[in-house]
Amino acid sequence: MLFSCAAAGAVAMYLADPQQGRRRRALARDRTAGFARHANRRMGRGVKRLRASISGDVKGLRHSFDTPQPVANDQMLTDRVMSQVFRRSDIDHSRVNVNVEDGVAVLHGVLDGQDRIDELNQAVRRVPGVRDVVSYVHPADVPAPDEAPRHNANDSQSSL
């Protein structure tokens, strides 16, 4: 209590000084007004940021319940695989052939090592719309693997 009374008396003497009091009061008024303006601007930016964040969260939540659009056809999926997987420069796309048949990516070609082949297979699996990956990609020093007979929908209907 005594300390607060002493502090109030010191502030009163500081502001009521006959020689410097007017200047000190003007400085205190200007600084207080500047602090209020600065706090108001910061509050406005914070409110604007909060509004934008909530708006983005609401839009993201609204779109999280949307059903994903199916891939239109195999050609579009092939283009998607080519653009997403071979975007990186460390996989040579000229040595790999990509075909998509009923959502299954079939890869043919030669790469430098088994680690590159595994990396390619995983990258193709991550492409949206690819149901499975069948890889006939092999290292340069290994002969090409034999292809298994493919299932064709027309063959099963013609044998009936």
Contacts in CASP RR format, 6 or more apart in sequence:
PFRMAT RR
TARGET T0000
AUTHOR 0000-0000-0000
METHOD contacts of the structure
MODEL  1
MLFSCAAAGAVAMYLADPQQGRRRRALARDRTAGFARHANRRMGRGVKRL
RASISGDVKGLRHSFDTPQPVANDQMLTDRVMSQVFRRSDIDHSRVNVNV
EDGVAVLHGVLDGQDRIDELNQAVRRVPGVRDVVSYVHPADVPAPDEAPR
HNANDSQSSL
14 21 0 8 1.000
14 24 0 8 1.000
15 21 0 8 1.000
15 24 0 8 1.000
15 25 0 8 1.000
15 28 0 8 1.000
17 24 0 8 1.000
68 128 0 8 1.000
70 129 0 8 1.000
71 77 0 8 1.000
71 80 0 8 1.000
71 103 0 8 1.000
71 128 0 8 1.000
71 129 0 8 1.000
74 99 0 8 1.000
74 100 0 8 1.000
74 101 0 8 1.000
74 102 0 8 1.000
74 103 0 8 1.000
75 100 0 8 1.000
77 100 0 8 1.000
77 103 0 8 1.000
77 105 0 8 1.000
77 127 0 8 1.000
77 129 0 8 1.000
77 130 0 8 1.000
78 98 0 8 1.000
78 99 0 8 1.000
78 100 0 8 1.000
78 105 0 8 1.000
80 127 0 8 1.000
80 128 0 8 1.000
80 129 0 8 1.000
81 98 0 8 1.000
81 100 0 8 1.000
81 105 0 8 1.000
81 124 0 8 1.000
81 127 0 8 1.000
81 130 0 8 1.000
82 93 0 8 1.000
82 98 0 8 1.000
84 123 0 8 1.000
84 127 0 8 1.000
85 91 0 8 1.000
85 98 0 8 1.000
85 120 0 8 1.000
85 123 0 8 1.000
85 124 0 8 1.000
85 127 0 8 1.000
86 93 0 8 1.000
86 96 0 8 1.000
91 111 0 8 1.000
91 116 0 8 1.000
91 119 0 8 1.000
91 120 0 8 1.000
91 123 0 8 1.000
92 111 0 8 1.000
95 109 0 8 1.000
95 110 0 8 1.000
95 111 0 8 1.000
96 107 0 8 1.000
96 108 0 8 1.000
96 109 0 8 1.000
96 111 0 8 1.000
96 120 0 8 1.000
96 137 0 8 1.000
97 107 0 8 1.000
97 108 0 8 1.000
97 109 0 8 1.000
98 105 0 8 1.000
98 106 0 8 1.000
98 107 0 8 1.000
98 124 0 8 1.000
99 105 0 8 1.000
99 106 0 8 1.000
99 108 0 8 1.000
100 106 0 8 1.000
100 130 0 8 1.000
101 150 0 8 1.000
102 131 0 8 1.000
103 129 0 8 1.000
103 130 0 8 1.000
103 131 0 8 1.000
103 132 0 8 1.000
104 130 0 8 1.000
104 131 0 8 1.000
104 132 0 8 1.000
104 133 0 8 1.000
104 134 0 8 1.000
105 124 0 8 1.000
105 127 0 8 1.000
105 130 0 8 1.000
105 132 0 8 1.000
105 133 0 8 1.000
105 134 0 8 1.000
106 134 0 8 1.000
106 136 0 8 1.000
107 120 0 8 1.000
107 121 0 8 1.000
107 124 0 8 1.000
107 133 0 8 1.000
107 134 0 8 1.000
107 135 0 8 1.000
107 136 0 8 1.000
107 137 0 8 1.000
108 136 0 8 1.000
108 137 0 8 1.000
109 136 0 8 1.000
109 137 0 8 1.000
109 138 0 8 1.000
109 144 0 8 1.000
110 137 0 8 1.000
110 138 0 8 1.000
110 139 0 8 1.000
110 140 0 8 1.000
111 117 0 8 1.000
111 120 0 8 1.000
111 137 0 8 1.000
111 138 0 8 1.000
111 139 0 8 1.000
111 140 0 8 1.000
112 139 0 8 1.000
112 140 0 8 1.000
113 139 0 8 1.000
113 140 0 8 1.000
114 139 0 8 1.000
117 135 0 8 1.000
117 137 0 8 1.000
117 138 0 8 1.000
117 139 0 8 1.000
120 135 0 8 1.000
120 137 0 8 1.000
121 133 0 8 1.000
121 135 0 8 1.000
121 137 0 8 1.000
124 130 0 8 1.000
124 133 0 8 1.000
125 133 0 8 1.000
136 144 0 8 1.000
136 145 0 8 1.000
136 147 0 8 1.000
138 144 0 8 1.000
138 145 0 8 1.000
END
